[in-house]
Amino acid sequence: MRKVTAIALDIQGRICTGCNNCVVACPVNALELTVINPVTKKKTYNVLNGKAVVIDEDVCNGCGICLMVCPQRAITLTTESSV
């Protein structure tokens, strides 16, 4: 039996267009599209047109829905598992 111990969601800012699809699709509201340089301690990715995608890692459950709705395939999800 594998137990998931860590989840890492990454957004490639150089290809993300800030379309907001991932933010709308996230069932737990772990993503936010905002302006660059937000005042936050959360994980932030700068994308195009002065926008940024912010991930609340405490809320993200690693479901992967954001990956499926991203037209640019700019999102990757990795997990570290223990046996």
mmCIF file of the N, C-alpha and C atoms, coordinates in Angstrom:
data_MODEL
# 
_entry.id   MODEL 
# 
loop_
_atom_site.group_PDB 
_atom_site.id 
_atom_site.type_symbol 
_atom_site.label_atom_id 
_atom_site.label_alt_id 
_atom_site.label_comp_id 
_atom_site.label_asym_id 
_atom_site.label_entity_id 
_atom_site.label_seq_id 
_atom_site.pdbx_PDB_ins_code 
_atom_site.Cartn_x 
_atom_site.Cartn_y 
_atom_site.Cartn_z 
_atom_site.occupancy 
_atom_site.B_iso_or_equiv 
_atom_site.pdbx_formal_charge 
_atom_site.auth_seq_id 
_atom_site.auth_comp_id 
_atom_site.auth_asym_id 
_atom_site.auth_atom_id 
_atom_site.pdbx_PDB_model_num 
ATOM 1   N N  . MET A 1 1  ? 0.835   -1.172 0.000   1.00 0.00 ? 1  MET A N  1 
ATOM 2   C CA . MET A 1 1  ? 0.000   0.000  0.000   1.00 0.00 ? 1  MET A CA 1 
ATOM 3   C C  . MET A 1 1  ? 0.886   1.243  0.000   1.00 0.00 ? 1  MET A C  1 
ATOM 4   N N  . ARG A 1 2  ? 0.593   2.211  -0.904  1.00 0.00 ? 2  ARG A N  1 
ATOM 5   C CA . ARG A 1 2  ? 1.354   3.449  -0.998  1.00 0.00 ? 2  ARG A CA 1 
ATOM 6   C C  . ARG A 1 2  ? 0.620   4.561  -0.267  1.00 0.00 ? 2  ARG A C  1 
ATOM 7   N N  . LYS A 1 3  ? 1.341   5.347  0.427   1.00 0.00 ? 3  LYS A N  1 
ATOM 8   C CA . LYS A 1 3  ? 0.776   6.481  1.142   1.00 0.00 ? 3  LYS A CA 1 
ATOM 9   C C  . LYS A 1 3  ? 1.385   7.758  0.575   1.00 0.00 ? 3  LYS A C  1 
ATOM 10  N N  . VAL A 1 4  ? 0.547   8.702  0.107   1.00 0.00 ? 4  VAL A N  1 
ATOM 11  C CA . VAL A 1 4  ? 1.025   9.959  -0.429  1.00 0.00 ? 4  VAL A CA 1 
ATOM 12  C C  . VAL A 1 4  ? 1.441   10.849 0.722   1.00 0.00 ? 4  VAL A C  1 
ATOM 13  N N  . THR A 1 5  ? 2.650   11.334 0.667   1.00 0.00 ? 5  THR A N  1 
ATOM 14  C CA . THR A 1 5  ? 3.166   12.154 1.763   1.00 0.00 ? 5  THR A CA 1 
ATOM 15  C C  . THR A 1 5  ? 3.326   13.622 1.397   1.00 0.00 ? 5  THR A C  1 
ATOM 16  N N  . ALA A 1 6  ? 3.467   13.927 0.093   1.00 0.00 ? 6  ALA A N  1 
ATOM 17  C CA . ALA A 1 6  ? 3.648   15.322 -0.296  1.00 0.00 ? 6  ALA A CA 1 
ATOM 18  C C  . ALA A 1 6  ? 3.104   15.550 -1.705  1.00 0.00 ? 6  ALA A C  1 
ATOM 19  N N  . ILE A 1 7  ? 2.538   16.712 -1.915  1.00 0.00 ? 7  ILE A N  1 
ATOM 20  C CA . ILE A 1 7  ? 1.993   17.094 -3.217  1.00 0.00 ? 7  ILE A CA 1 
ATOM 21  C C  . ILE A 1 7  ? 2.629   18.414 -3.613  1.00 0.00 ? 7  ILE A C  1 
ATOM 22  N N  . ALA A 1 8  ? 3.088   18.501 -4.872  1.00 0.00 ? 8  ALA A N  1 
ATOM 23  C CA . ALA A 1 8  ? 3.660   19.748 -5.368  1.00 0.00 ? 8  ALA A CA 1 
ATOM 24  C C  . ALA A 1 8  ? 3.010   20.099 -6.695  1.00 0.00 ? 8  ALA A C  1 
ATOM 25  N N  . LEU A 1 9  ? 2.362   21.241 -6.738  1.00 0.00 ? 9  LEU A N  1 
ATOM 26  C CA . LEU A 1 9  ? 1.731   21.740 -7.956  1.00 0.00 ? 9  LEU A CA 1 
ATOM 27  C C  . LEU A 1 9  ? 2.601   22.879 -8.480  1.00 0.00 ? 9  LEU A C  1 
ATOM 28  N N  . ASP A 1 10 ? 3.001   22.785 -9.752  1.00 0.00 ? 10 ASP A N  1 
ATOM 29  C CA . ASP A 1 10 ? 3.848   23.812 -10.353 1.00 0.00 ? 10 ASP A CA 1 
ATOM 30  C C  . ASP A 1 10 ? 3.212   24.339 -11.628 1.00 0.00 ? 10 ASP A C  1 
ATOM 31  N N  . ILE A 1 11 ? 3.366   25.634 -11.849 1.00 0.00 ? 11 ILE A N  1 
ATOM 32  C CA . ILE A 1 11 ? 2.843   26.282 -13.049 1.00 0.00 ? 11 ILE A CA 1 
ATOM 33  C C  . ILE A 1 11 ? 4.010   26.915 -13.792 1.00 0.00 ? 11 ILE A C  1 
ATOM 34  N N  . GLN A 1 12 ? 4.133   26.585 -15.078 1.00 0.00 ? 12 GLN A N  1 
ATOM 35  C CA . GLN A 1 12 ? 5.201   27.163 -15.899 1.00 0.00 ? 12 GLN A CA 1 
ATOM 36  C C  . GLN A 1 12 ? 4.747   28.541 -16.374 1.00 0.00 ? 12 GLN A C  1 
ATOM 37  N N  . GLY A 1 13 ? 5.259   29.558 -15.705 1.00 0.00 ? 13 GLY A N  1 
ATOM 38  C CA . GLY A 1 13 ? 4.843   30.924 -15.982 1.00 0.00 ? 13 GLY A CA 1 
ATOM 39  C C  . GLY A 1 13 ? 5.129   31.395 -17.392 1.00 0.00 ? 13 GLY A C  1 
ATOM 40  N N  . ARG A 1 14 ? 6.124   30.808 -18.052 1.00 0.00 ? 14 ARG A N  1 
ATOM 41  C CA . ARG A 1 14 ? 6.458   31.264 -19.401 1.00 0.00 ? 14 ARG A CA 1 
ATOM 42  C C  . ARG A 1 14 ? 5.444   30.806 -20.440 1.00 0.00 ? 14 ARG A C  1 
ATOM 43  N N  . ILE A 1 15 ? 4.612   29.798 -20.125 1.00 0.00 ? 15 ILE A N  1 
ATOM 44  C CA . ILE A 1 15 ? 3.605   29.369 -21.096 1.00 0.00 ? 15 ILE A CA 1 
ATOM 45  C C  . ILE A 1 15 ? 2.173   29.552 -20.593 1.00 0.00 ? 15 ILE A C  1 
ATOM 46  N N  . CYS A 1 16 ? 1.996   29.812 -19.305 1.00 0.00 ? 16 CYS A N  1 
ATOM 47  C CA . CYS A 1 16 ? 0.653   30.062 -18.764 1.00 0.00 ? 16 CYS A CA 1 
ATOM 48  C C  . CYS A 1 16 ? 0.152   31.398 -19.305 1.00 0.00 ? 16 CYS A C  1 
ATOM 49  N N  . THR A 1 17 ? -1.073  31.427 -19.794 1.00 0.00 ? 17 THR A N  1 
ATOM 50  C CA . THR A 1 17 ? -1.647  32.658 -20.340 1.00 0.00 ? 17 THR A CA 1 
ATOM 51  C C  . THR A 1 17 ? -2.543  33.370 -19.333 1.00 0.00 ? 17 THR A C  1 
ATOM 52  N N  . GLY A 1 18 ? -2.720  32.804 -18.166 1.00 0.00 ? 18 GLY A N  1 
ATOM 53  C CA . GLY A 1 18 ? -3.600  33.410 -17.165 1.00 0.00 ? 18 GLY A CA 1 
ATOM 54  C C  . GLY A 1 18 ? -5.056  33.353 -17.582 1.00 0.00 ? 18 GLY A C  1 
ATOM 55  N N  . CYS A 1 19 ? -5.454  32.277 -18.242 1.00 0.00 ? 19 CYS A N  1 
ATOM 56  C CA . CYS A 1 19 ? -6.829  32.160 -18.755 1.00 0.00 ? 19 CYS A CA 1 
ATOM 57  C C  . CYS A 1 19 ? -7.859  31.971 -17.648 1.00 0.00 ? 19 CYS A C  1 
ATOM 58  N N  . ASN A 1 20 ? -7.416  31.570 -16.465 1.00 0.00 ? 20 ASN A N  1 
ATOM 59  C CA . ASN A 1 20 ? -8.282  31.417 -15.298 1.00 0.00 ? 20 ASN A CA 1 
ATOM 60  C C  . ASN A 1 20 ? -9.042  30.086 -15.258 1.00 0.00 ? 20 ASN A C  1 
ATOM 61  N N  . ASN A 1 21 ? -8.852  29.211 -16.261 1.00 0.00 ? 21 ASN A N  1 
ATOM 62  C CA . ASN A 1 21 ? -9.561  27.926 -16.269 1.00 0.00 ? 21 ASN A CA 1 
ATOM 63  C C  . ASN A 1 21 ? -9.281  27.108 -15.014 1.00 0.00 ? 21 ASN A C  1 
ATOM 64  N N  . CYS A 1 22 ? -8.031  27.064 -14.593 1.00 0.00 ? 22 CYS A N  1 
ATOM 65  C CA . CYS A 1 22 ? -7.664  26.261 -13.418 1.00 0.00 ? 22 CYS A CA 1 
ATOM 66  C C  . CYS A 1 22 ? -8.302  26.816 -12.151 1.00 0.00 ? 22 CYS A C  1 
ATOM 67  N N  . VAL A 1 23 ? -8.371  28.122 -12.053 1.00 0.00 ? 23 VAL A N  1 
ATOM 68  C CA . VAL A 1 23 ? -8.961  28.754 -10.869 1.00 0.00 ? 23 VAL A CA 1 
ATOM 69  C C  . VAL A 1 23 ? -10.443 28.408 -10.774 1.00 0.00 ? 23 VAL A C  1 
ATOM 70  N N  . VAL A 1 24 ? -11.142 28.495 -11.898 1.00 0.00 ? 24 VAL A N  1 
ATOM 71  C CA . VAL A 1 24 ? -12.582 28.212 -11.915 1.00 0.00 ? 24 VAL A CA 1 
ATOM 72  C C  . VAL A 1 24 ? -12.846 26.736 -11.641 1.00 0.00 ? 24 VAL A C  1 
ATOM 73  N N  . ALA A 1 25 ? -12.000 25.852 -12.165 1.00 0.00 ? 25 ALA A N  1 
ATOM 74  C CA . ALA A 1 25 ? -12.232 24.407 -12.043 1.00 0.00 ? 25 ALA A CA 1 
ATOM 75  C C  . ALA A 1 25 ? -11.843 23.831 -10.685 1.00 0.00 ? 25 ALA A C  1 
ATOM 76  N N  . CYS A 1 26 ? -10.999 24.489 -9.941  1.00 0.00 ? 26 CYS A N  1 
ATOM 77  C CA . CYS A 1 26 ? -10.506 23.937 -8.668  1.00 0.00 ? 26 CYS A CA 1 
ATOM 78  C C  . CYS A 1 26 ? -11.656 23.753 -7.676  1.00 0.00 ? 26 CYS A C  1 
ATOM 79  N N  . PRO A 1 27 ? -11.907 22.514 -7.248  1.00 0.00 ? 27 PRO A N  1 
ATOM 80  C CA . PRO A 1 27 ? -13.044 22.259 -6.362  1.00 0.00 ? 27 PRO A CA 1 
ATOM 81  C C  . PRO A 1 27 ? -12.828 22.711 -4.919  1.00 0.00 ? 27 PRO A C  1 
ATOM 82  N N  . VAL A 1 28 ? -11.585 23.032 -4.554  1.00 0.00 ? 28 VAL A N  1 
ATOM 83  C CA . VAL A 1 28 ? -11.323 23.432 -3.170  1.00 0.00 ? 28 VAL A CA 1 
ATOM 84  C C  . VAL A 1 28 ? -10.814 24.884 -3.064  1.00 0.00 ? 28 VAL A C  1 
ATOM 85  N N  . ASN A 1 29 ? -10.870 25.619 -4.182  1.00 0.00 ? 29 ASN A N  1 
ATOM 86  C CA . ASN A 1 29 ? -10.445 27.029 -4.207  1.00 0.00 ? 29 ASN A CA 1 
ATOM 87  C C  . ASN A 1 29 ? -8.997  27.216 -3.734  1.00 0.00 ? 29 ASN A C  1 
ATOM 88  N N  . ALA A 1 30 ? -8.117  26.340 -4.230  1.00 0.00 ? 30 ALA A N  1 
ATOM 89  C CA . ALA A 1 30 ? -6.708  26.431 -3.856  1.00 0.00 ? 30 ALA A CA 1 
ATOM 90  C C  . ALA A 1 30 ? -5.929  27.373 -4.767  1.00 0.00 ? 30 ALA A C  1 
ATOM 91  N N  . LEU A 1 31 ? -6.533  27.783 -5.887  1.00 0.00 ? 31 LEU A N  1 
ATOM 92  C CA . LEU A 1 31 ? -5.842  28.647 -6.853  1.00 0.00 ? 31 LEU A CA 1 
ATOM 93  C C  . LEU A 1 31 ? -6.511  30.008 -6.934  1.00 0.00 ? 31 LEU A C  1 
ATOM 94  N N  . GLU A 1 32 ? -5.680  31.016 -7.180  1.00 0.00 ? 32 GLU A N  1 
ATOM 95  C CA . GLU A 1 32 ? -6.197  32.376 -7.326  1.00 0.00 ? 32 GLU A CA 1 
ATOM 96  C C  . GLU A 1 32 ? -5.413  33.070 -8.421  1.00 0.00 ? 32 GLU A C  1 
ATOM 97  N N  . LEU A 1 33 ? -6.115  33.775 -9.321  1.00 0.00 ? 33 LEU A N  1 
ATOM 98  C CA . LEU A 1 33 ? -5.469  34.596 -10.337 1.00 0.00 ? 33 LEU A CA 1 
ATOM 99  C C  . LEU A 1 33 ? -5.491  36.031 -9.834  1.00 0.00 ? 33 LEU A C  1 
ATOM 100 N N  . THR A 1 34 ? -4.316  36.626 -9.724  1.00 0.00 ? 34 THR A N  1 
ATOM 101 C CA . THR A 1 34 ? -4.233  37.958 -9.133  1.00 0.00 ? 34 THR A CA 1 
ATOM 102 C C  . THR A 1 34 ? -3.173  38.763 -9.871  1.00 0.00 ? 34 THR A C  1 
ATOM 103 N N  . VAL A 1 35 ? -2.778  39.881 -9.358  1.00 0.00 ? 35 VAL A N  1 
ATOM 104 C CA . VAL A 1 35 ? -1.733  40.680 -9.978  1.00 0.00 ? 35 VAL A CA 1 
ATOM 105 C C  . VAL A 1 35 ? -0.384  40.249 -9.422  1.00 0.00 ? 35 VAL A C  1 
ATOM 106 N N  . ILE A 1 36 ? 0.677   40.534 -10.178 1.00 0.00 ? 36 ILE A N  1 
ATOM 107 C CA . ILE A 1 36 ? 2.025   40.185 -9.735  1.00 0.00 ? 36 ILE A CA 1 
ATOM 108 C C  . ILE A 1 36 ? 2.354   40.920 -8.446  1.00 0.00 ? 36 ILE A C  1 
ATOM 109 N N  . ASN A 1 37 ? 3.153   40.283 -7.608  1.00 0.00 ? 37 ASN A N  1 
ATOM 110 C CA . ASN A 1 37 ? 3.607   40.820 -6.345  1.00 0.00 ? 37 ASN A CA 1 
ATOM 111 C C  . ASN A 1 37 ? 2.490   40.951 -5.313  1.00 0.00 ? 37 ASN A C  1 
ATOM 112 N N  . PRO A 1 38 ? 1.708   39.903 -5.152  1.00 0.00 ? 38 PRO A N  1 
ATOM 113 C CA . PRO A 1 38 ? 0.698   39.956 -4.107  1.00 0.00 ? 38 PRO A CA 1 
ATOM 114 C C  . PRO A 1 38 ? 1.357   39.878 -2.736  1.00 0.00 ? 38 PRO A C  1 
ATOM 115 N N  . VAL A 1 39 ? 0.708   40.373 -1.763  1.00 0.00 ? 39 VAL A N  1 
ATOM 116 C CA . VAL A 1 39 ? 1.206   40.286 -0.396  1.00 0.00 ? 39 VAL A CA 1 
ATOM 117 C C  . VAL A 1 39 ? 0.680   38.978 0.177   1.00 0.00 ? 39 VAL A C  1 
ATOM 118 N N  . THR A 1 40 ? 1.503   37.949 0.072   1.00 0.00 ? 40 THR A N  1 
ATOM 119 C CA . THR A 1 40 ? 1.083   36.635 0.531   1.00 0.00 ? 40 THR A CA 1 
ATOM 120 C C  . THR A 1 40 ? 2.309   35.778 0.797   1.00 0.00 ? 40 THR A C  1 
ATOM 121 N N  . LYS A 1 41 ? 2.140   34.790 1.623   1.00 0.00 ? 41 LYS A N  1 
ATOM 122 C CA . LYS A 1 41 ? 3.202   33.823 1.872   1.00 0.00 ? 41 LYS A CA 1 
ATOM 123 C C  . LYS A 1 41 ? 2.957   32.557 1.063   1.00 0.00 ? 41 LYS A C  1 
ATOM 124 N N  . LYS A 1 42 ? 1.897   32.551 0.265   1.00 0.00 ? 42 LYS A N  1 
ATOM 125 C CA . LYS A 1 42 ? 1.565   31.372 -0.522  1.00 0.00 ? 42 LYS A CA 1 
ATOM 126 C C  . LYS A 1 42 ? 2.452   31.300 -1.762  1.00 0.00 ? 42 LYS A C  1 
ATOM 127 N N  . LYS A 1 43 ? 2.475   30.123 -2.405  1.00 0.00 ? 43 LYS A N  1 
ATOM 128 C CA . LYS A 1 43 ? 3.294   29.890 -3.582  1.00 0.00 ? 43 LYS A CA 1 
ATOM 129 C C  . LYS A 1 43 ? 2.736   30.690 -4.759  1.00 0.00 ? 43 LYS A C  1 
ATOM 130 N N  . THR A 1 44 ? 3.566   31.526 -5.376  1.00 0.00 ? 44 THR A N  1 
ATOM 131 C CA . THR A 1 44 ? 3.119   32.426 -6.431  1.00 0.00 ? 44 THR A CA 1 
ATOM 132 C C  . THR A 1 44 ? 3.901   32.197 -7.711  1.00 0.00 ? 44 THR A C  1 
ATOM 133 N N  . TYR A 1 45 ? 3.184   32.182 -8.847  1.00 0.00 ? 45 TYR A N  1 
ATOM 134 C CA . TYR A 1 45 ? 3.810   32.050 -10.168 1.00 0.00 ? 45 TYR A CA 1 
ATOM 135 C C  . TYR A 1 45 ? 3.430   33.247 -11.007 1.00 0.00 ? 45 TYR A C  1 
ATOM 136 N N  . ASN A 1 46 ? 4.393   33.980 -11.490 1.00 0.00 ? 46 ASN A N  1 
ATOM 137 C CA . ASN A 1 46 ? 4.125   35.087 -12.386 1.00 0.00 ? 46 ASN A CA 1 
ATOM 138 C C  . ASN A 1 46 ? 3.822   34.540 -13.770 1.00 0.00 ? 46 ASN A C  1 
ATOM 139 N N  . VAL A 1 47 ? 2.742   35.022 -14.386 1.00 0.00 ? 47 VAL A N  1 
ATOM 140 C CA . VAL A 1 47 ? 2.366   34.586 -15.725 1.00 0.00 ? 47 VAL A CA 1 
ATOM 141 C C  . VAL A 1 47 ? 2.290   35.814 -16.632 1.00 0.00 ? 47 VAL A C  1 
ATOM 142 N N  . LEU A 1 48 ? 1.559   35.760 -17.717 1.00 0.00 ? 48 LEU A N  1 
ATOM 143 C CA . LEU A 1 48 ? 1.559   36.847 -18.687 1.00 0.00 ? 48 LEU A CA 1 
ATOM 144 C C  . LEU A 1 48 ? 0.701   38.030 -18.245 1.00 0.00 ? 48 LEU A C  1 
ATOM 145 N N  . ASN A 1 49 ? 0.950   39.167 -18.870 1.00 0.00 ? 49 ASN A N  1 
ATOM 146 C CA . ASN A 1 49 ? 0.126   40.362 -18.730 1.00 0.00 ? 49 ASN A CA 1 
ATOM 147 C C  . ASN A 1 49 ? -0.008  40.868 -17.298 1.00 0.00 ? 49 ASN A C  1 
ATOM 148 N N  . GLY A 1 50 ? 1.065   40.778 -16.528 1.00 0.00 ? 50 GLY A N  1 
ATOM 149 C CA . GLY A 1 50 ? 1.042   41.316 -15.181 1.00 0.00 ? 50 GLY A CA 1 
ATOM 150 C C  . GLY A 1 50 ? 0.234   40.518 -14.185 1.00 0.00 ? 50 GLY A C  1 
ATOM 151 N N  . LYS A 1 51 ? -0.094  39.283 -14.537 1.00 0.00 ? 51 LYS A N  1 
ATOM 152 C CA . LYS A 1 51 ? -0.907  38.450 -13.653 1.00 0.00 ? 51 LYS A CA 1 
ATOM 153 C C  . LYS A 1 51 ? -0.036  37.418 -12.950 1.00 0.00 ? 51 LYS A C  1 
ATOM 154 N N  . ALA A 1 52 ? -0.590  36.829 -11.920 1.00 0.00 ? 52 ALA A N  1 
ATOM 155 C CA . ALA A 1 52 ? 0.087   35.767 -11.192 1.00 0.00 ? 52 ALA A CA 1 
ATOM 156 C C  . ALA A 1 52 ? -0.942  34.744 -10.736 1.00 0.00 ? 52 ALA A C  1 
ATOM 157 N N  . VAL A 1 53 ? -0.532  33.491 -10.697 1.00 0.00 ? 53 VAL A N  1 
ATOM 158 C CA . VAL A 1 53 ? -1.361  32.438 -10.138 1.00 0.00 ? 53 VAL A CA 1 
ATOM 159 C C  . VAL A 1 53 ? -0.779  32.086 -8.777  1.00 0.00 ? 53 VAL A C  1 
ATOM 160 N N  . VAL A 1 54 ? -1.629  32.108 -7.779  1.00 0.00 ? 54 VAL A N  1 
ATOM 161 C CA . VAL A 1 54 ? -1.214  31.814 -6.414  1.00 0.00 ? 54 VAL A CA 1 
ATOM 162 C C  . VAL A 1 54 ? -1.833  30.483 -6.002  1.00 0.00 ? 54 VAL A C  1 
ATOM 163 N N  . ILE A 1 55 ? -1.006  29.618 -5.444  1.00 0.00 ? 55 ILE A N  1 
ATOM 164 C CA . ILE A 1 55 ? -1.469  28.311 -4.987  1.00 0.00 ? 55 ILE A CA 1 
ATOM 165 C C  . ILE A 1 55 ? -1.442  28.271 -3.469  1.00 0.00 ? 55 ILE A C  1 
ATOM 166 N N  . ASP A 1 56 ? -2.553  27.930 -2.882  1.00 0.00 ? 56 ASP A N  1 
ATOM 167 C CA . ASP A 1 56 ? -2.603  27.719 -1.432  1.00 0.00 ? 56 ASP A CA 1 
ATOM 168 C C  . ASP A 1 56 ? -2.315  26.240 -1.190  1.00 0.00 ? 56 ASP A C  1 
ATOM 169 N N  . GLU A 1 57 ? -1.071  25.943 -0.869  1.00 0.00 ? 57 GLU A N  1 
ATOM 170 C CA . GLU A 1 57 ? -0.653  24.547 -0.717  1.00 0.00 ? 57 GLU A CA 1 
ATOM 171 C C  . GLU A 1 57 ? -1.312  23.862 0.474   1.00 0.00 ? 57 GLU A C  1 
ATOM 172 N N  . ASP A 1 58 ? -1.792  24.636 1.409   1.00 0.00 ? 58 ASP A N  1 
ATOM 173 C CA . ASP A 1 58 ? -2.484  24.034 2.549   1.00 0.00 ? 58 ASP A CA 1 
ATOM 174 C C  . ASP A 1 58 ? -3.871  23.543 2.162   1.00 0.00 ? 58 ASP A C  1 
ATOM 175 N N  . VAL A 1 59 ? -4.406  24.073 1.075   1.00 0.00 ? 59 VAL A N  1 
ATOM 176 C CA . VAL A 1 59 ? -5.760  23.726 0.640   1.00 0.00 ? 59 VAL A CA 1 
ATOM 177 C C  . VAL A 1 59 ? -5.740  22.705 -0.505  1.00 0.00 ? 59 VAL A C  1 
ATOM 178 N N  . CYS A 1 60 ? -4.753  22.779 -1.400  1.00 0.00 ? 60 CYS A N  1 
ATOM 179 C CA . CYS A 1 60 ? -4.674  21.880 -2.563  1.00 0.00 ? 60 CYS A CA 1 
ATOM 180 C C  . CYS A 1 60 ? -4.638  20.426 -2.098  1.00 0.00 ? 60 CYS A C  1 
ATOM 181 N N  . ASN A 1 61 ? -5.541  19.628 -2.697  1.00 0.00 ? 61 ASN A N  1 
ATOM 182 C CA . ASN A 1 61 ? -5.586  18.204 -2.344  1.00 0.00 ? 61 ASN A CA 1 
ATOM 183 C C  . ASN A 1 61 ? -4.977  17.321 -3.419  1.00 0.00 ? 61 ASN A C  1 
ATOM 184 N N  . GLY A 1 62 ? -4.421  17.927 -4.483  1.00 0.00 ? 62 GLY A N  1 
ATOM 185 C CA . GLY A 1 62 ? -3.749  17.166 -5.523  1.00 0.00 ? 62 GLY A CA 1 
ATOM 186 C C  . GLY A 1 62 ? -4.676  16.382 -6.425  1.00 0.00 ? 62 GLY A C  1 
ATOM 187 N N  . CYS A 1 63 ? -5.912  16.839 -6.594  1.00 0.00 ? 63 CYS A N  1 
ATOM 188 C CA . CYS A 1 63 ? -6.879  16.094 -7.407  1.00 0.00 ? 63 CYS A CA 1 
ATOM 189 C C  . CYS A 1 63 ? -6.518  16.104 -8.887  1.00 0.00 ? 63 CYS A C  1 
ATOM 190 N N  . GLY A 1 64 ? -5.797  17.126 -9.371  1.00 0.00 ? 64 GLY A N  1 
ATOM 191 C CA . GLY A 1 64 ? -5.353  17.179 -10.757 1.00 0.00 ? 64 GLY A CA 1 
ATOM 192 C C  . GLY A 1 64 ? -6.363  17.745 -11.747 1.00 0.00 ? 64 GLY A C  1 
ATOM 193 N N  . ILE A 1 65 ? -7.491  18.238 -11.285 1.00 0.00 ? 65 ILE A N  1 
ATOM 194 C CA . ILE A 1 65 ? -8.487  18.808 -12.196 1.00 0.00 ? 65 ILE A CA 1 
ATOM 195 C C  . ILE A 1 65 ? -7.902  20.012 -12.941 1.00 0.00 ? 65 ILE A C  1 
ATOM 196 N N  . CYS A 1 66 ? -7.074  20.797 -12.284 1.00 0.00 ? 66 CYS A N  1 
ATOM 197 C CA . CYS A 1 66 ? -6.475  21.966 -12.931 1.00 0.00 ? 66 CYS A CA 1 
ATOM 198 C C  . CYS A 1 66 ? -5.621  21.565 -14.137 1.00 0.00 ? 66 CYS A C  1 
ATOM 199 N N  . LEU A 1 67 ? -4.963  20.418 -14.051 1.00 0.00 ? 67 LEU A N  1 
ATOM 200 C CA . LEU A 1 67 ? -4.151  19.938 -15.174 1.00 0.00 ? 67 LEU A CA 1 
ATOM 201 C C  . LEU A 1 67 ? -5.023  19.644 -16.390 1.00 0.00 ? 67 LEU A C  1 
ATOM 202 N N  . MET A 1 68 ? -6.180  19.047 -16.135 1.00 0.00 ? 68 MET A N  1 
ATOM 203 C CA . MET A 1 68 ? -7.065  18.634 -17.225 1.00 0.00 ? 68 MET A CA 1 
ATOM 204 C C  . MET A 1 68 ? -7.683  19.817 -17.961 1.00 0.00 ? 68 MET A C  1 
ATOM 205 N N  . VAL A 1 69 ? -7.886  20.951 -17.284 1.00 0.00 ? 69 VAL A N  1 
ATOM 206 C CA . VAL A 1 69 ? -8.554  22.088 -17.925 1.00 0.00 ? 69 VAL A CA 1 
ATOM 207 C C  . VAL A 1 69 ? -7.573  23.114 -18.484 1.00 0.00 ? 69 VAL A C  1 
ATOM 208 N N  . CYS A 1 70 ? -6.281  22.921 -18.263 1.00 0.00 ? 70 CYS A N  1 
ATOM 209 C CA . CYS A 1 70 ? -5.284  23.888 -18.744 1.00 0.00 ? 70 CYS A CA 1 
ATOM 210 C C  . CYS A 1 70 ? -5.035  23.682 -20.241 1.00 0.00 ? 70 CYS A C  1 
ATOM 211 N N  . PRO A 1 71 ? -5.420  24.657 -21.087 1.00 0.00 ? 71 PRO A N  1 
ATOM 212 C CA . PRO A 1 71 ? -5.216  24.495 -22.530 1.00 0.00 ? 71 PRO A CA 1 
ATOM 213 C C  . PRO A 1 71 ? -3.752  24.577 -22.939 1.00 0.00 ? 71 PRO A C  1 
ATOM 214 N N  . GLN A 1 72 ? -2.910  25.161 -22.103 1.00 0.00 ? 72 GLN A N  1 
ATOM 215 C CA . GLN A 1 72 ? -1.489  25.328 -22.426 1.00 0.00 ? 72 GLN A CA 1 
ATOM 216 C C  . GLN A 1 72 ? -0.632  24.195 -21.861 1.00 0.00 ? 72 GLN A C  1 
ATOM 217 N N  . ARG A 1 73 ? -1.241  23.326 -21.048 1.00 0.00 ? 73 ARG A N  1 
ATOM 218 C CA . ARG A 1 73 ? -0.489  22.261 -20.364 1.00 0.00 ? 73 ARG A CA 1 
ATOM 219 C C  . ARG A 1 73 ? 0.674   22.865 -19.558 1.00 0.00 ? 73 ARG A C  1 
ATOM 220 N N  . ALA A 1 74 ? 0.360   23.920 -18.853 1.00 0.00 ? 74 ALA A N  1 
ATOM 221 C CA . ALA A 1 74 ? 1.374   24.652 -18.094 1.00 0.00 ? 74 ALA A CA 1 
ATOM 222 C C  . ALA A 1 74 ? 1.499   24.168 -16.657 1.00 0.00 ? 74 ALA A C  1 
ATOM 223 N N  . ILE A 1 75 ? 0.638   23.225 -16.250 1.00 0.00 ? 75 ILE A N  1 
ATOM 224 C CA . ILE A 1 75 ? 0.610   22.802 -14.848 1.00 0.00 ? 75 ILE A CA 1 
ATOM 225 C C  . ILE A 1 75 ? 1.121   21.374 -14.727 1.00 0.00 ? 75 ILE A C  1 
ATOM 226 N N  . THR A 1 76 ? 1.964   21.155 -13.733 1.00 0.00 ? 76 THR A N  1 
ATOM 227 C CA . THR A 1 76 ? 2.415   19.807 -13.420 1.00 0.00 ? 76 THR A CA 1 
ATOM 228 C C  . THR A 1 76 ? 2.125   19.517 -11.943 1.00 0.00 ? 76 THR A C  1 
ATOM 229 N N  . LEU A 1 77 ? 1.858   18.271 -11.676 1.00 0.00 ? 77 LEU A N  1 
ATOM 230 C CA . LEU A 1 77 ? 1.571   17.834 -10.315 1.00 0.00 ? 77 LEU A CA 1 
ATOM 231 C C  . LEU A 1 77 ? 2.483   16.657 -10.010 1.00 0.00 ? 77 LEU A C  1 
ATOM 232 N N  . THR A 1 78 ? 3.219   16.769 -8.939  1.00 0.00 ? 78 THR A N  1 
ATOM 233 C CA . THR A 1 78 ? 4.089   15.673 -8.527  1.00 0.00 ? 78 THR A CA 1 
ATOM 234 C C  . THR A 1 78 ? 3.746   15.283 -7.095  1.00 0.00 ? 78 THR A C  1 
ATOM 235 N N  . THR A 1 79 ? 3.942   14.031 -6.820  1.00 0.00 ? 79 THR A N  1 
ATOM 236 C CA . THR A 1 79 ? 3.707   13.547 -5.459  1.00 0.00 ? 79 THR A CA 1 
ATOM 237 C C  . THR A 1 79 ? 4.910   12.733 -5.020  1.00 0.00 ? 79 THR A C  1 
ATOM 238 N N  . GLU A 1 80 ? 5.160   12.780 -3.759  1.00 0.00 ? 80 GLU A N  1 
ATOM 239 C CA . GLU A 1 80 ? 6.180   11.932 -3.169  1.00 0.00 ? 80 GLU A CA 1 
ATOM 240 C C  . GLU A 1 80 ? 5.455   10.940 -2.298  1.00 0.00 ? 80 GLU A C  1 
ATOM 241 N N  . SER A 1 81 ? 5.764   9.675  -2.499  1.00 0.00 ? 81 SER A N  1 
ATOM 242 C CA . SER A 1 81 ? 5.059   8.631  -1.771  1.00 0.00 ? 81 SER A CA 1 
ATOM 243 C C  . SER A 1 81 ? 6.011   7.831  -0.909  1.00 0.00 ? 81 SER A C  1 
ATOM 244 N N  . SER A 1 82 ? 5.464   7.286  0.113   1.00 0.00 ? 82 SER A N  1 
ATOM 245 C CA . SER A 1 82 ? 6.229   6.360  0.940   1.00 0.00 ? 82 SER A CA 1 
ATOM 246 C C  . SER A 1 82 ? 5.515   5.016  0.924   1.00 0.00 ? 82 SER A C  1 
ATOM 247 N N  . VAL A 1 83 ? 6.236   3.981  1.182   1.00 0.00 ? 83 VAL A N  1 
ATOM 248 C CA . VAL A 1 83 ? 5.655   2.636  1.150   1.00 0.00 ? 83 VAL A CA 1 
ATOM 249 C C  . VAL A 1 83 ? 5.122   2.276  2.510   1.00 0.00 ? 83 VAL A C  1 
# 
